[in-house]
Every structure is written in structure tokens, then in C-alpha cells.
Amino acid sequence: MNRSLYVLLILLLGSLGISTGAALAAEPWPAPLSHEEIVSTLHRVQTKDLSEDFEKQLRSLLKDLEKLEKEAKNKMTKEILPYLREEIEKIKKWLKEFRLEKGKEDPPERRRI
């Protein structure tokens, strides 16, 4: 068995109250693991859990972004674009009236709207 599996098995069996010596008596016992090896194994397990949590959060964020994209598109097509079209029509009407008043030879004056 792999050393990291031994560490995990020992930790699991210990948390369940099972004697590791009796549980693993049939297997030849490798040299004891150093503190660094145990910490490294636990760190890999924690890193895997963290990466799984990170993936879940990333998927959730992607779903939220897709939802926001749909909402923005809806607002743009139903609210913003109609408003801009209406304002453009007002400006066109104003320019047409202004040109009729001034005559076609004179350039229209600029004014703030």
C-alpha cells in the first residue's frame, strides 16, 4: 500500500476507535512515516478538498454570470434600445423643424438637448 494511504487509513481507523495494530496485522508494516510526510499527506488531502470547493464556487459564479448576461440583454432590448430610438426620433424631428425654419442653405446651429 502507498504510504499516504496508510496515513489516511490510520487516521480514519483511529477516529473510529479501531486499533490500527489489529486492523493492519495481516499487512507488513512499512517504516514509520516522518512528521513531514504525514503533514504533506494531510496537505494533499486538504488541497483536494479546497480544489473541489473552488470548482463548485467557480461553477456557481459562471451560472450567476450567465444569469446576469441574460438580464442585461433583456434590459438592453426592452428598455435601453427603445428609449434611445425614441430620443433619436425626437432629435430627427427637431432637426427637420429647425431646417424648415432656417432654410436649407444655413447649417443648423448646435444646441444642447
Contacts in CASP RR format, 6 or more apart in sequence:
PFRMAT RR
TARGET T0000
AUTHOR 0000-0000-0000
METHOD contacts of the structure
MODEL  1
MNRSLYVLLILLLGSLGISTGAALAAEPWPAPLSHEEIVSTLHRVQTKDL
SEDFEKQLRSLLKDLEKLEKEAKNKMTKEILPYLREEIEKIKKWLKEFRL
EKGKEDPPERRRI
1 9 0 8 1.000
1 27 0 8 1.000
3 30 0 8 1.000
3 33 0 8 1.000
3 37 0 8 1.000
3 41 0 8 1.000
4 41 0 8 1.000
4 44 0 8 1.000
6 24 0 8 1.000
6 30 0 8 1.000
6 33 0 8 1.000
7 33 0 8 1.000
7 37 0 8 1.000
7 38 0 8 1.000
7 41 0 8 1.000
7 42 0 8 1.000
8 41 0 8 1.000
8 45 0 8 1.000
9 20 0 8 1.000
9 23 0 8 1.000
9 24 0 8 1.000
10 20 0 8 1.000
13 19 0 8 1.000
13 20 0 8 1.000
13 23 0 8 1.000
14 20 0 8 1.000
33 41 0 8 1.000
90 113 0 8 1.000
91 113 0 8 1.000
94 113 0 8 1.000
95 108 0 8 1.000
98 108 0 8 1.000
98 109 0 8 1.000
99 108 0 8 1.000
102 108 0 8 1.000
102 109 0 8 1.000
END
